[in-house]
Amino acid sequence: MLNQDRVRRMRWTATGMLFLMAAVFVLSGRYLDLHPAWGYVHAFSEAAMVGGLADWFAVTALFRRPLGLPIPHTAIIPENKDRIADTMAQFLRDNFLTPAVVARRMRAMNLAQAVGRYLTEPAEQGGGRIRAGAGDLFVEVLESLDPERLGGQVRSALKTGLDRIEIAPLLGQMLEAMIADGRHRPLIDSMIRWAGLVLEDNEDMVRAMINQRANALLRFTGLDERLANSVLDGLYRLLAEVLVDPEHPLRAKVEDGLADLARSLREDPEMQAKVERMKREMLDNPAIATWWQGVWERLRHRLIEMVRGGGGSGDGIDGRITDSLADMGAALRDDPRLQQQVNRFARRTAVGLTSRFGGHIVRLVSETVRGWDASTITDRVENAVGRDLQFIRINGTLVGGLVGLTLHFLGGVF
């Protein structure tokens, strides 16, 4: 809108100068006999009026028919908009969207170094903008997400993905890899310690069970209590021996059982079907959905707090993003080999995109311009260059006047 107003003001200025020259021409013609100077004024205004009219006709003929008259070779732009569309598309294709041109132009650019310099600018220049923008954008995205809807979508995506994966063979391979590397031993140690703690917490229950199964004679003589103590002591001693002795037969039995389990998970169809049923039951359990919703909400709020809580200290996520970008920028700025690799990748990517989509872009430009009506393309072109064209009218008026003044002077001299 502002550009249209400026074009309109320049048009009125050029037209006003033309009418001013016409008025001066008429006025000066009445006083030619009074003084020779009026002859110069008259010659200047006459030539200026002719120059202004000629340029007015030329400029107007580009966009419309002067005075609405059907003069040949006028309204050039609206009459030739299809040819203009094809010419614009051809220019774009020949000068910008051919693989050879793109490769040549990008070969002269050190894109990686330019990006590196920007990323390593001082905080008040580049880094501050990146940090603030990244942090604000991250928070806005997290706050704008619908928790239930997004949580449901993620849960559905996870469920669909897990449904497609056969977990049993993967678990079998993982377990075999753990056994081969000896990483199962800490797991067995943890199981033994856990069994000892369970036994310690349930000593009273064990004593009660032995007491209930003992006969009246054992209870009368108190041997049931001694039997319970012996059982508990034996269990504790057995767990301790298994824990400290890597070659204990019971530990070997456990390892053999784990190896059999891994083999069954990997090869036994019945075991695999059982694991798949357990997986589906777990995924269909509403408690899992509720648990995931709570995990997502806690994670979302925690991330928002981390970003906002980081402030200007650089300890938040935004600070870490900025530091990471700065490190990457320094590497791009200072490492010629990395620059070469990144520039080569960018060049190949741009050339590939040009080869694949260049023709589509050219057709889009051509079809878009062809789809405009005559008034649309006239208005857009005139708004873009109309102000400069009005300067042509003004210059034509002034130059024409000076030419007329010069010819009048030369005519008087010779």
Sequence and secondary structure as in RCSB ss.txt:
>XXXX:A:sequence
MLNQDRVRRMRWTATGMLFLMAAVFVLSGRYLDLHPAWGYVHAFSEAAMVGGLADWFAVTALFRRPLGLPIPHTA
IIPENKDRIADTMAQFLRDNFLTPAVVARRMRAMNLAQAVGRYLTEPAEQGGGRIRAGAGDLFVEVLESLDPERL
GGQVRSALKTGLDRIEIAPLLGQMLEAMIADGRHRPLIDSMIRWAGLVLEDNEDMVRAMINQRANALLRFTGLDE
RLANSVLDGLYRLLAEVLVDPEHPLRAKVEDGLADLARSLREDPEMQAKVERMKREMLDNPAIATWWQGVWERLR
HRLIEMVRGGGGSGDGIDGRITDSLADMGAALRDDPRLQQQVNRFARRTAVGLTSRFGGHIVRLVSETVRGWDAS
TITDRVENAVGRDLQFIRINGTLVGGLVGLTLHFLGGVF
>XXXX:A:secstr
 HHHHHHHHHHHHHHHHHHHHHHHHHHHHTTTTT THHHHHHHHHHHHHHHHHHHHHHHHHHHS GGG   TT S
HHHHTHHHHHHHHHHHHHHHTSSHHHHHHHHHT  HHHHHHHHHTS IIIIIHHHHHHHHHHHHHHHHHS HHHH
HHHHHHHHHHHHHHS HHHHHHHHHHHHHHHTTTHHHHHHHHHHHHHHHHHTHHHHHHHHHHHS HHHHHHTHHH
HHHHHHHHHHHHHHHHHHH TT HHHHHHHHHHHHHHHHHHH HHHHHHHHHHHHHHHH HHHHHHHHHHHHHHH
HHHHHHHHHHTTTT SHHHHHHHHHHHHHHHHHH HHHHHHHHHHHHHHHHHHHHHHHHHHHHHHHHHHHHS HH
HHHHHHHHHHHHHHHHHHHHHHHHHHHHHHHHHHHHHH 
